[in-house]
Amino acid sequence: MRKCHRDEGQAAIVDAIMFMTIMLVASAVILGASGGWYNRDSNDGILQYTTEYASTVLRMELPGASYTDPCGQFVDLNGSMRSVGFLLCDEAMILEFGPGSSNFSEYNDAMLTACKNIIRPGLGFAISCNEGSVFISGSISGIRELPDTRSASHILISPYPEMQSSVSITFYVWVV
């Protein structure tokens, strides 16, 4: 005698539910191991994200106009392969040592837009060079306004060894 179709249907549903449960657990394990998630309450998770965010931003390239770097060389950002890291260093050094007539507001606005586009939702950010000589943020206007619960990633860059100076760049990230 043949089994009832109802029993076969129930067995198929149980199999499908088991398969879906296994796939959800496996997906969660893979995402967790890859760093795809961050824990809003974990300082380690935010610190790791801040380091990765800083690395990404420093490597970005911004097309735009041109300027003269601290060594007096003409820099054309269109197709020059100059990264945000170089631009930040040049801006900080020009503001510290170079001619006072340089205006970087166009570059900073473009950098702010790019940084806003890649930051994870629910997080705020700020970039500071040489303790505030250059300060870029989407939500605050200066170092004094940084939240107490923030994470920081700090890098020291010497872009022009012949000038014997370096630029300190700090990225701050916090949960909004």
Z-matrix of the N, CA and C atoms (Angstrom, degrees):
N
C 1 1.432
C 2 1.527 1 109.59
N 3 1.271 2 114.94 1 142.57
C 4 1.448 3 121.22 2 -176.29
C 5 1.519 4 112.67 3 -86.93
N 6 1.393 5 117.02 4 146.99
C 7 1.461 6 121.33 5 179.42
C 8 1.519 7 110.50 6 -69.18
N 9 1.245 8 114.97 7 156.22
C 10 1.468 9 121.28 8 178.76
C 11 1.526 10 110.19 9 -71.76
N 12 1.319 11 117.52 10 142.87
C 13 1.466 12 121.99 11 179.60
C 14 1.537 13 111.80 12 -62.06
N 15 1.313 14 115.06 13 -27.35
C 16 1.454 15 119.68 14 -179.78
C 17 1.524 16 111.11 15 -62.89
N 18 1.303 17 118.48 16 -40.02
C 19 1.460 18 122.85 17 179.29
C 20 1.531 19 110.89 18 -66.18
N 21 1.312 20 117.23 19 -38.49
C 22 1.468 21 121.17 20 178.08
C 23 1.528 22 110.86 21 -66.29
N 24 1.309 23 117.09 22 -40.09
C 25 1.467 24 121.44 23 178.77
C 26 1.523 25 111.69 24 -64.51
N 27 1.319 26 116.64 25 -42.84
C 28 1.460 27 120.62 26 179.14
C 29 1.527 28 110.71 27 -64.70
N 30 1.309 29 117.03 28 -39.45
C 31 1.461 30 121.19 29 178.93
C 32 1.536 31 110.27 30 -64.46
N 33 1.311 32 116.84 31 -39.05
C 34 1.468 33 120.81 32 178.71
C 35 1.527 34 110.82 33 -65.77
N 36 1.318 35 117.34 34 -40.22
C 37 1.474 36 121.21 35 178.60
C 38 1.523 37 110.34 36 -65.36
N 39 1.320 38 117.92 37 -43.05
C 40 1.465 39 121.63 38 178.69
C 41 1.530 40 109.60 39 -62.78
N 42 1.312 41 117.14 40 -43.23
C 43 1.468 42 120.66 41 177.70
C 44 1.524 43 111.19 42 -60.69
N 45 1.321 44 117.61 43 -43.25
C 46 1.464 45 121.68 44 -179.41
C 47 1.529 46 111.00 45 -64.62
N 48 1.324 47 116.49 46 -41.63
C 49 1.478 48 120.15 47 179.20
C 50 1.523 49 110.38 48 -65.31
N 51 1.315 50 117.64 49 -41.61
C 52 1.467 51 121.07 50 178.47
C 53 1.533 52 110.48 51 -63.65
N 54 1.335 53 116.76 52 -44.03
C 55 1.457 54 120.69 53 179.60
C 56 1.539 55 110.56 54 -61.75
N 57 1.334 56 116.93 55 -44.47
C 58 1.458 57 120.65 56 -179.73
C 59 1.532 58 110.75 57 -64.05
N 60 1.311 59 118.26 58 -40.05
C 61 1.469 60 121.91 59 178.73
C 62 1.528 61 110.52 60 -62.87
N 63 1.320 62 116.62 61 -45.19
C 64 1.466 63 120.40 62 179.08
C 65 1.530 64 110.42 63 -62.31
N 66 1.327 65 117.95 64 -41.90
C 67 1.469 66 121.46 65 -179.64
C 68 1.532 67 111.29 66 -65.60
N 69 1.326 68 118.07 67 -39.69
C 70 1.466 69 120.72 68 177.98
C 71 1.526 70 111.25 69 -64.11
N 72 1.319 71 116.84 70 -44.06
C 73 1.466 72 120.72 71 178.81
C 74 1.531 73 109.91 72 -63.83
N 75 1.326 74 117.53 73 -45.20
C 76 1.464 75 120.83 74 179.75
C 77 1.529 76 110.91 75 -62.67
N 78 1.330 77 118.01 76 -40.88
C 79 1.474 78 121.42 77 178.35
C 80 1.522 79 111.02 78 -63.18
N 81 1.317 80 116.38 79 -42.63
C 82 1.469 81 119.91 80 179.04
C 83 1.520 82 111.22 81 -62.80
N 84 1.323 83 117.22 82 -41.24
C 85 1.469 84 121.39 83 178.72
C 86 1.528 85 110.31 84 -63.29
N 87 1.319 86 117.26 85 -45.10
C 88 1.471 87 121.22 86 -179.06
C 89 1.520 88 110.64 87 -64.34
N 90 1.327 89 118.19 88 -46.88
C 91 1.467 90 120.89 89 179.54
C 92 1.523 91 111.68 90 -63.72
N 93 1.324 92 116.29 91 -41.08
C 94 1.461 93 119.38 92 179.12
C 95 1.515 94 112.26 93 -64.58
N 96 1.315 95 117.11 94 -39.35
C 97 1.465 96 121.12 95 -179.39
C 98 1.520 97 111.92 96 -72.32
N 99 1.319 98 117.73 97 -27.48
C 100 1.466 99 120.38 98 -177.68
C 101 1.517 100 112.88 99 -85.45
N 102 1.306 101 118.22 100 -3.52
C 103 1.464 102 119.86 101 -178.80
C 104 1.511 103 111.84 102 78.99
N 105 1.326 104 117.24 103 17.56
C 106 1.457 105 121.35 104 -178.96
C 107 1.514 106 112.53 105 -70.17
N 108 1.308 107 118.16 106 -18.63
C 109 1.455 108 121.64 107 178.60
C 110 1.515 109 108.91 108 -115.48
N 111 1.300 110 116.10 109 157.33
C 112 1.460 111 120.20 110 169.66
C 113 1.511 112 107.50 111 -133.72
N 114 1.278 113 116.64 112 146.00
C 115 1.450 114 122.69 113 -179.74
C 116 1.518 115 108.37 114 -90.65
N 117 1.325 116 116.37 115 120.38
C 118 1.465 117 120.75 116 -177.23
C 119 1.531 118 111.52 117 -61.26
N 120 1.325 119 116.72 118 -23.24
C 121 1.462 120 120.40 119 -179.00
C 122 1.520 121 112.59 120 -96.49
N 123 1.309 122 117.94 121 0.23
C 124 1.453 123 121.47 122 -175.80
C 125 1.523 124 110.92 123 -103.18
N 126 1.321 125 116.69 124 121.28
C 127 1.463 126 120.90 125 176.86
C 128 1.519 127 111.27 126 -66.44
N 129 1.344 128 116.89 127 -34.75
C 130 1.464 129 120.47 128 179.39
C 131 1.519 130 111.20 129 -63.57
N 132 1.328 131 117.39 130 -41.26
C 133 1.459 132 121.51 131 179.84
C 134 1.522 133 111.96 132 -64.88
N 135 1.316 134 116.94 133 -43.31
C 136 1.468 135 121.13 134 179.76
C 137 1.524 136 109.79 135 -69.76
N 138 1.326 137 118.18 136 -38.68
C 139 1.465 138 121.03 137 178.12
C 140 1.525 139 110.77 138 -62.94
N 141 1.325 140 117.14 139 -43.95
C 142 1.463 141 120.79 140 177.88
C 143 1.523 142 110.00 141 -62.69
N 144 1.334 143 116.82 142 -43.34
C 145 1.464 144 119.85 143 179.17
C 146 1.533 145 110.58 144 -63.68
N 147 1.320 146 117.44 145 -40.70
C 148 1.468 147 121.30 146 179.41
C 149 1.515 148 110.71 147 -60.40
N 150 1.316 149 117.83 148 -43.46
C 151 1.468 150 122.12 149 178.59
C 152 1.529 151 110.67 150 -63.03
N 153 1.320 152 116.67 151 -44.80
C 154 1.467 153 120.47 152 179.30
C 155 1.526 154 111.09 153 -66.58
N 156 1.328 155 116.88 154 -39.62
C 157 1.468 156 121.66 155 178.95
C 158 1.535 157 110.02 156 -63.52
N 159 1.324 158 116.70 157 -44.98
C 160 1.466 159 121.17 158 179.11
C 161 1.520 160 110.53 159 -60.10
N 162 1.316 161 116.81 160 -45.18
C 163 1.460 162 120.98 161 179.59
C 164 1.523 163 111.56 162 -61.28
N 165 1.314 164 116.67 163 -42.60
C 166 1.459 165 121.01 164 179.39
C 167 1.524 166 111.20 165 -64.42
N 168 1.324 167 116.92 166 -47.06
C 169 1.472 168 120.84 167 -178.18
C 170 1.524 169 110.67 168 -63.50
N 171 1.321 170 117.62 169 -43.78
C 172 1.468 171 120.01 170 -178.05
C 173 1.526 172 112.21 171 -63.50
N 174 1.316 173 117.66 172 -26.20
C 175 1.470 174 121.15 173 -179.50
C 176 1.521 175 113.60 174 -90.23
N 177 1.334 176 117.69 175 -12.64
C 178 1.466 177 120.45 176 -179.64
C 179 1.519 178 110.58 177 -62.90
N 180 1.317 179 115.51 178 153.97
C 181 1.461 180 121.04 179 174.81
C 182 1.519 181 108.64 180 -117.32
N 183 1.319 182 116.29 181 137.87
C 184 1.460 183 121.59 182 179.58
C 185 1.520 184 109.86 183 -115.99
N 186 1.302 185 116.84 184 115.45
C 187 1.464 186 117.59 185 174.40
C 188 1.529 187 109.05 186 -72.97
N 189 1.273 188 117.21 187 151.21
C 190 1.458 189 119.68 188 179.94
C 191 1.503 190 111.69 189 171.41
N 192 1.284 191 115.24 190 -153.53
C 193 1.461 192 122.43 191 -177.22
C 194 1.526 193 110.80 192 -78.55
N 195 1.299 194 116.56 193 -157.72
C 196 1.461 195 121.57 194 -177.66
C 197 1.523 196 110.38 195 -126.89
N 198 1.320 197 114.67 196 164.48
C 199 1.459 198 121.25 197 177.22
C 200 1.519 199 108.45 198 -154.61
N 201 1.314 200 116.55 199 173.13
C 202 1.455 201 122.28 200 177.49
C 203 1.524 202 107.72 201 -106.27
N 204 1.344 203 116.88 202 125.55
C 205 1.460 204 120.44 203 -176.55
C 206 1.534 205 110.57 204 -76.41
N 207 1.339 206 118.32 205 175.24
C 208 1.464 207 121.17 206 -177.42
C 209 1.526 208 114.83 207 -60.31
N 210 1.337 209 117.61 208 -21.68
C 211 1.469 210 120.88 209 178.27
C 212 1.530 211 111.74 210 -89.47
N 213 1.333 212 116.99 211 1.43
C 214 1.451 213 120.62 212 179.02
C 215 1.519 214 114.40 213 87.62
N 216 1.327 215 117.65 214 7.55
C 217 1.463 216 122.09 215 179.70
C 218 1.525 217 110.15 216 -86.06
N 219 1.332 218 115.62 217 140.79
C 220 1.453 219 121.91 218 177.70
C 221 1.532 220 109.00 219 -74.75
N 222 1.341 221 117.59 220 130.46
C 223 1.458 222 122.96 221 179.37
C 224 1.523 223 108.09 222 -121.53
N 225 1.326 224 115.92 223 120.05
C 226 1.459 225 122.08 224 176.07
C 227 1.517 226 106.93 225 -105.93
N 228 1.318 227 117.56 226 116.17
C 229 1.461 228 120.80 227 -175.26
C 230 1.522 229 113.32 228 -74.23
N 231 1.315 230 118.17 229 -14.87
C 232 1.462 231 120.35 230 178.27
C 233 1.519 232 109.70 231 -76.50
N 234 1.318 233 116.29 232 103.37
C 235 1.455 234 121.36 233 177.39
C 236 1.512 235 114.87 234 75.99
N 237 1.324 236 118.23 235 13.48
C 238 1.467 237 120.06 236 -177.54
C 239 1.522 238 112.62 237 -84.40
N 240 1.331 239 116.64 238 -9.82
C 241 1.466 240 122.15 239 -177.49
C 242 1.530 241 111.51 240 64.86
N 243 1.316 242 117.06 241 22.43
C 244 1.466 243 121.25 242 175.31
C 245 1.517 244 108.75 243 -82.30
N 246 1.304 245 116.77 244 129.85
C 247 1.459 246 121.62 245 -177.03
C 248 1.524 247 110.72 246 -90.79
N 249 1.330 248 114.37 247 170.26
C 250 1.463 249 120.57 248 176.12
C 251 1.528 250 109.94 249 -59.94
N 252 1.329 251 117.43 250 -34.68
C 253 1.467 252 120.44 251 177.91
C 254 1.514 253 111.87 252 -58.31
N 255 1.334 254 117.47 253 -45.63
C 256 1.468 255 120.73 254 177.01
C 257 1.524 256 111.20 255 -64.56
N 258 1.323 257 116.16 256 -43.63
C 259 1.462 258 119.95 257 -179.65
C 260 1.524 259 111.24 258 -60.74
N 261 1.340 260 117.05 259 -44.51
C 262 1.469 261 120.20 260 178.40
C 263 1.526 262 111.41 261 -62.09
N 264 1.319 263 116.29 262 -43.12
C 265 1.467 264 119.71 263 178.22
C 266 1.524 265 110.77 264 -62.08
N 267 1.330 266 116.73 265 -48.10
C 268 1.466 267 120.08 266 179.88
C 269 1.515 268 111.06 267 -60.06
N 270 1.330 269 116.88 268 -44.67
C 271 1.466 270 120.15 269 -179.34
C 272 1.526 271 111.29 270 -61.57
N 273 1.331 272 116.91 271 -46.96
C 274 1.472 273 120.20 272 -179.37
C 275 1.525 274 111.21 273 -62.72
N 276 1.328 275 117.17 274 -41.65
C 277 1.466 276 120.13 275 -178.64
C 278 1.526 277 111.56 276 -71.31
N 279 1.327 278 117.33 277 -38.26
C 280 1.464 279 120.06 278 178.38
C 281 1.523 280 109.82 279 -65.73
N 282 1.327 281 116.89 280 -42.32
C 283 1.462 282 119.71 281 179.35
C 284 1.524 283 111.58 282 -66.31
N 285 1.341 284 116.81 283 -30.15
C 286 1.459 285 120.36 284 -179.43
C 287 1.531 286 112.72 285 -84.52
N 288 1.353 287 117.03 286 -43.04
C 289 1.460 288 120.32 287 -172.19
C 290 1.530 289 114.25 288 -117.65
N 291 1.322 290 116.85 289 -21.61
C 292 1.457 291 119.97 290 -169.08
C 293 1.516 292 113.64 291 -91.45
N 294 1.331 293 114.15 292 -166.64
C 295 1.466 294 119.03 293 -179.88
C 296 1.529 295 110.46 294 -66.44
N 297 1.303 296 115.55 295 138.66
C 298 1.460 297 121.72 296 -177.78
C 299 1.511 298 113.92 297 -74.06
N 300 1.312 299 118.33 298 -4.23
C 301 1.461 300 120.40 299 -176.00
C 302 1.519 301 113.37 300 -88.15
N 303 1.326 302 118.28 301 -0.45
C 304 1.459 303 120.74 302 -178.34
C 305 1.525 304 110.31 303 -72.37
N 306 1.342 305 115.50 304 137.05
C 307 1.449 306 121.46 305 179.97
C 308 1.523 307 108.44 306 -122.47
N 309 1.323 308 116.63 307 117.50
C 310 1.456 309 121.56 308 -177.41
C 311 1.525 310 112.27 309 -109.09
N 312 1.321 311 118.71 310 14.94
C 313 1.466 312 120.49 311 -175.71
C 314 1.530 313 111.82 312 -62.08
N 315 1.322 314 118.09 313 -37.17
C 316 1.465 315 121.25 314 178.70
C 317 1.531 316 110.50 315 -62.90
N 318 1.322 317 117.29 316 -43.89
C 319 1.457 318 121.82 317 179.84
C 320 1.526 319 110.62 318 -67.68
N 321 1.330 320 116.17 319 -42.53
C 322 1.462 321 119.98 320 -179.10
C 323 1.527 322 111.22 321 -64.92
N 324 1.337 323 117.35 322 -37.80
C 325 1.465 324 120.45 323 176.55
C 326 1.531 325 110.84 324 -64.38
N 327 1.330 326 116.87 325 -42.92
C 328 1.466 327 120.77 326 177.96
C 329 1.528 328 110.86 327 -64.69
N 330 1.327 329 116.55 328 -39.28
C 331 1.466 330 121.33 329 179.12
C 332 1.533 331 109.88 330 -67.22
N 333 1.331 332 117.11 331 -41.62
C 334 1.456 333 121.63 332 178.72
C 335 1.531 334 110.34 333 -60.82
N 336 1.317 335 116.96 334 -44.66
C 337 1.463 336 120.73 335 178.84
C 338 1.527 337 110.93 336 -62.09
N 339 1.321 338 117.39 337 -45.04
C 340 1.465 339 121.19 338 179.89
C 341 1.526 340 110.65 339 -63.40
N 342 1.333 341 117.47 340 -42.65
C 343 1.474 342 121.05 341 -179.59
C 344 1.522 343 111.38 342 -66.05
N 345 1.328 344 117.53 343 -38.20
C 346 1.463 345 120.79 344 177.29
C 347 1.525 346 111.18 345 -64.21
N 348 1.323 347 116.13 346 -35.01
C 349 1.459 348 120.30 347 -177.41
C 350 1.523 349 113.33 348 -70.99
N 351 1.334 350 117.72 349 -23.33
C 352 1.468 351 118.42 350 -176.55
C 353 1.529 352 114.13 351 -108.43
N 354 1.334 353 118.29 352 -8.96
C 355 1.469 354 119.58 353 178.64
C 356 1.531 355 109.16 354 -73.19
N 357 1.308 356 116.82 355 143.44
C 358 1.461 357 120.40 356 178.49
C 359 1.525 358 109.98 357 -67.09
N 360 1.332 359 116.89 358 144.77
C 361 1.470 360 120.01 359 176.36
C 362 1.526 361 110.49 360 -58.15
N 363 1.317 362 115.99 361 142.84
C 364 1.461 363 120.96 362 179.44
C 365 1.511 364 114.29 363 89.13
N 366 1.349 365 117.11 364 1.70
C 367 1.457 366 120.75 365 179.09
C 368 1.526 367 110.13 366 -120.28
N 369 1.331 368 115.85 367 145.50
C 370 1.455 369 122.17 368 172.74
C 371 1.513 370 108.91 369 -106.72
N 372 1.350 371 116.88 370 162.24
C 373 1.458 372 119.99 371 -178.18
C 374 1.519 373 110.54 372 -147.20
N 375 1.325 374 114.60 373 160.27
C 376 1.469 375 122.55 374 171.67
C 377 1.517 376 107.67 375 -152.86
N 378 1.337 377 115.01 376 148.72
C 379 1.458 378 122.14 377 175.56
C 380 1.517 379 106.41 378 -122.52
N 381 1.324 380 116.20 379 130.77
C 382 1.457 381 121.14 380 -179.82
C 383 1.531 382 109.47 381 -130.01
N 384 1.317 383 116.08 382 132.64
C 385 1.467 384 121.07 383 175.76
C 386 1.515 385 108.83 384 -113.97
N 387 1.324 386 115.76 385 136.23
C 388 1.466 387 122.24 386 178.45
C 389 1.524 388 111.44 387 46.78
N 390 1.326 389 114.82 388 51.47
C 391 1.462 390 123.07 389 175.72
C 392 1.520 391 113.78 390 56.75
N 393 1.328 392 116.57 391 37.75
C 394 1.461 393 119.68 392 171.58
C 395 1.511 394 116.62 393 112.09
N 396 1.340 395 119.35 394 -2.17
C 397 1.474 396 118.90 395 177.93
C 398 1.525 397 109.91 396 -62.40
N 399 1.323 398 116.67 397 -32.19
C 400 1.460 399 123.74 398 170.08
C 401 1.513 400 105.36 399 -123.71
N 402 1.329 401 117.47 400 127.40
C 403 1.459 402 121.10 401 179.63
C 404 1.522 403 108.08 402 -138.84
N 405 1.335 404 115.63 403 122.87
C 406 1.459 405 121.61 404 -178.06
C 407 1.520 406 107.88 405 -129.14
N 408 1.334 407 116.35 406 126.00
C 409 1.454 408 120.97 407 178.31
C 410 1.523 409 109.09 408 -156.12
N 411 1.305 410 115.12 409 152.18
C 412 1.448 411 119.96 410 178.27
C 413 1.511 412 113.73 411 -88.52
N 414 1.341 413 118.03 412 -11.17
C 415 1.459 414 118.92 413 -173.66
C 416 1.528 415 115.56 414 -135.21
N 417 1.315 416 118.65 415 -17.13
C 418 1.466 417 120.17 416 179.23
C 419 1.528 418 108.82 417 -128.63
N 420 1.332 419 115.87 418 163.19
C 421 1.468 420 118.75 419 -174.06
C 422 1.526 421 114.58 420 -108.42
N 423 1.322 422 119.03 421 -4.15
C 424 1.454 423 119.53 422 179.69
C 425 1.512 424 113.00 423 -168.12
N 426 1.327 425 115.46 424 169.85
C 427 1.466 426 122.10 425 -177.51
C 428 1.523 427 111.71 426 -59.68
N 429 1.305 428 117.79 427 -34.84
C 430 1.469 429 120.70 428 -177.63
C 431 1.527 430 112.52 429 -65.41
N 432 1.321 431 116.90 430 -20.22
C 433 1.467 432 120.88 431 -179.04
C 434 1.529 433 113.28 432 -91.75
N 435 1.333 434 117.81 433 0.65
C 436 1.465 435 120.15 434 179.96
C 437 1.520 436 110.44 435 -61.16
N 438 1.326 437 117.69 436 135.60
C 439 1.466 438 119.99 437 177.87
C 440 1.526 439 111.34 438 -65.29
N 441 1.320 440 115.52 439 151.33
C 442 1.472 441 120.28 440 179.04
C 443 1.525 442 111.45 441 -65.76
N 444 1.319 443 116.61 442 -32.47
C 445 1.465 444 121.08 443 -178.24
C 446 1.522 445 109.23 444 -95.75
N 447 1.293 446 116.13 445 73.14
C 448 1.467 447 121.73 446 -179.31
C 449 1.517 448 108.86 447 -126.83
N 450 1.309 449 113.93 448 162.73
C 451 1.455 450 120.91 449 174.82
C 452 1.521 451 106.68 450 -115.97
N 453 1.314 452 117.35 451 149.24
C 454 1.465 453 120.56 452 -178.31
C 455 1.516 454 110.85 453 -132.77
N 456 1.326 455 114.47 454 143.85
C 457 1.456 456 121.94 455 173.44
C 458 1.521 457 106.60 456 -125.92
N 459 1.316 458 116.10 457 122.41
C 460 1.467 459 121.65 458 -171.72
C 461 1.523 460 109.97 459 -115.34
N 462 1.326 461 115.65 460 138.10
C 463 1.467 462 120.50 461 176.67
C 464 1.524 463 108.66 462 -139.48
N 465 1.298 464 115.99 463 142.56
C 466 1.462 465 123.25 464 177.50
C 467 1.523 466 107.39 465 -113.72
N 468 1.337 467 116.97 466 121.82
C 469 1.462 468 121.73 467 -176.33
C 470 1.522 469 109.39 468 -120.72
N 471 1.333 470 116.99 469 134.24
C 472 1.462 471 123.05 470 173.53
C 473 1.532 472 107.76 471 -112.53
N 474 1.326 473 117.58 472 85.99
C 475 1.460 474 119.75 473 -173.15
C 476 1.523 475 113.79 474 -72.99
N 477 1.315 476 117.43 475 -27.07
C 478 1.463 477 121.43 476 -177.75
C 479 1.530 478 108.71 477 -128.23
N 480 1.331 479 117.67 478 89.48
C 481 1.467 480 121.00 479 -177.64
C 482 1.527 481 112.63 480 -55.83
N 483 1.337 482 116.81 481 -31.95
C 484 1.466 483 119.23 482 -179.49
C 485 1.532 484 112.49 483 -65.63
N 486 1.330 485 117.38 484 -20.96
C 487 1.462 486 120.81 485 179.13
C 488 1.529 487 111.44 486 -88.94
N 489 1.317 488 117.66 487 -10.62
C 490 1.460 489 123.82 488 178.79
C 491 1.529 490 112.49 489 51.00
N 492 1.310 491 115.13 490 45.01
C 493 1.460 492 119.61 491 174.67
C 494 1.519 493 108.02 492 -141.10
N 495 1.306 494 115.22 493 159.47
C 496 1.454 495 120.15 494 -179.82
C 497 1.521 496 109.35 495 -132.91
N 498 1.314 497 114.73 496 163.53
C 499 1.458 498 121.82 497 179.70
C 500 1.529 499 107.71 498 -117.46
N 501 1.310 500 115.43 499 130.86
C 502 1.454 501 122.16 500 177.46
C 503 1.530 502 108.18 501 -97.20
N 504 1.331 503 116.67 502 117.37
C 505 1.459 504 121.52 503 179.70
C 506 1.526 505 108.09 504 -115.19
N 507 1.333 506 116.12 505 126.92
C 508 1.458 507 121.26 506 178.91
C 509 1.518 508 109.18 507 -123.47
N 510 1.317 509 115.29 508 129.88
C 511 1.461 510 122.62 509 175.04
C 512 1.517 511 107.89 510 -103.29
N 513 1.320 512 116.69 511 131.24
C 514 1.452 513 122.46 512 176.70
C 515 1.529 514 108.66 513 -115.60
N 516 1.326 515 116.20 514 137.16
C 517 1.461 516 122.14 515 175.65
C 518 1.521 517 107.11 516 -135.06
N 519 1.337 518 116.29 517 140.42
C 520 1.449 519 121.74 518 178.91
C 521 1.514 520 109.68 519 -147.06
N 522 1.341 521 114.80 520 158.91
C 523 1.459 522 121.01 521 177.03
C 524 1.519 523 107.33 522 -82.22
N 525 1.316 524 115.05 523 130.19
C 526 1.471 525 120.96 524 -179.22
C 527 1.508 526 109.29 525 -84.01
